[in-house]
Amino acid sequence: MIFLFRHDWNRLAKLYRTQEAPPLNFSRMQSGCVGLVDYKGTLNVGITPQGIYLSIFFLFSFGLTPLLIPWSAIRKIEPANQLFIKRFRLYLSNCSISRNR
């Protein structure tokens, strides 16, 4: 089960792993999907001049490293709102991890 949770995140980590500290505008305990896994309330998100910073709340990270996805790797960002929740879907140019809702 843990392997399934780690698979898509680790594929992204091969390309976008970072050792940088979280940015100042860091939002903790957000929800979002990476591949087929929905990180409900455990996703940390930040925006930097270099790209989008993602990490998992430390109690649930199971060794998943933080990611910094550069703006150049983001092919498209589109709204994916649900009811009263504002969401966005990112399309990356370097990998084929996706989830359609």
Wavefront OBJ file of the C-alpha trace (Angstrom):
o trace
v 0.000 0.000 0.000
v 2.783 2.438 0.871
v 4.419 1.694 -2.490
v 1.269 2.854 -4.281
v 1.247 6.111 -2.329
v 4.896 6.746 -3.126
v 5.018 5.725 -6.790
v 3.871 8.890 -8.591
v 5.473 11.236 -6.054
v 8.806 9.413 -6.451
v 8.545 9.706 -10.231
v 8.254 13.454 -9.808
v 11.065 13.443 -7.245
v 13.463 11.961 -9.817
v 13.032 15.185 -11.788
v 12.147 17.835 -9.199
v 13.545 16.828 -5.794
v 14.721 19.812 -3.735
v 16.645 20.469 -0.535
v 15.495 24.093 -0.390
v 13.577 25.345 2.621
v 9.873 26.053 2.116
v 9.103 29.524 0.762
v 7.702 32.285 2.980
v 4.242 32.063 1.358
v 3.918 28.406 2.322
v 0.370 27.043 2.827
v 0.208 23.991 5.064
v -2.283 21.127 5.159
v -3.865 21.734 1.774
v -5.523 19.108 -0.403
v -4.401 17.985 -3.829
v -3.718 14.995 -6.026
v -0.509 13.616 -7.444
v -1.334 10.861 -9.888
v -3.981 8.647 -8.324
v -3.261 9.661 -4.728
v -5.380 12.366 -3.109
v -3.408 14.075 -0.331
v -6.385 15.400 1.657
v -5.202 17.957 4.175
v -1.587 16.783 4.074
v -0.152 18.698 1.108
v 2.019 21.763 1.703
v 2.199 24.214 -1.209
v 4.312 27.276 -1.884
v 5.019 29.564 -4.816
v 8.562 30.745 -5.546
v 10.134 32.656 -8.427
v 11.609 29.290 -9.516
v 8.348 27.305 -9.467
v 5.839 25.486 -7.277
v 7.077 23.939 -4.032
v 5.278 20.804 -2.765
v 5.812 18.684 0.314
v 3.770 16.331 2.478
v 3.011 16.971 6.157
v 5.854 15.234 7.993
v 3.673 12.713 9.859
v 2.421 11.331 6.532
v 5.413 11.865 4.264
v 6.832 8.297 4.608
v 10.157 9.590 3.268
v 8.664 11.540 0.354
v 11.047 14.371 -0.456
v 9.937 17.946 -1.123
v 9.525 18.946 -4.756
v 10.213 22.194 -6.588
v 8.560 22.014 -9.999
v 10.053 24.751 -12.198
v 7.768 27.033 -14.168
v 9.438 25.825 -17.363
v 8.162 22.276 -16.676
v 4.560 23.421 -16.298
v 2.912 23.222 -19.695
v -0.539 24.382 -18.628
v -2.507 25.433 -15.526
v -6.276 25.360 -15.654
v -9.084 25.832 -13.126
v -10.568 22.590 -11.800
v -13.003 23.990 -9.248
v -15.391 21.749 -7.327
v -18.470 23.300 -5.735
v -17.067 26.081 -3.524
v -13.473 24.842 -3.550
v -10.983 26.613 -5.802
v -8.645 24.066 -7.420
v -6.146 24.024 -10.254
v -4.882 21.246 -12.506
v -1.257 21.353 -13.611
v 0.007 19.682 -16.762
v 3.716 18.972 -16.762
v 5.784 18.659 -19.893
v 8.322 16.099 -18.612
v 6.151 13.306 -17.242
v 2.839 11.576 -17.695
v 1.442 11.573 -14.162
v -2.162 12.686 -14.322
v -5.564 12.179 -12.838
v -8.806 13.201 -14.465
v -11.723 14.173 -12.291
l 1 2 3 4 5 6 7 8 9 10 11 12 13 14 15 16 17 18 19 20 21 22 23 24 25 26 27 28 29 30 31 32 33 34 35 36 37 38 39 40 41 42 43 44 45 46 47 48 49 50 51 52 53 54 55 56 57 58 59 60 61 62 63 64 65 66 67 68 69 70 71 72 73 74 75 76 77 78 79 80 81 82 83 84 85 86 87 88 89 90 91 92 93 94 95 96 97 98 99 100 101
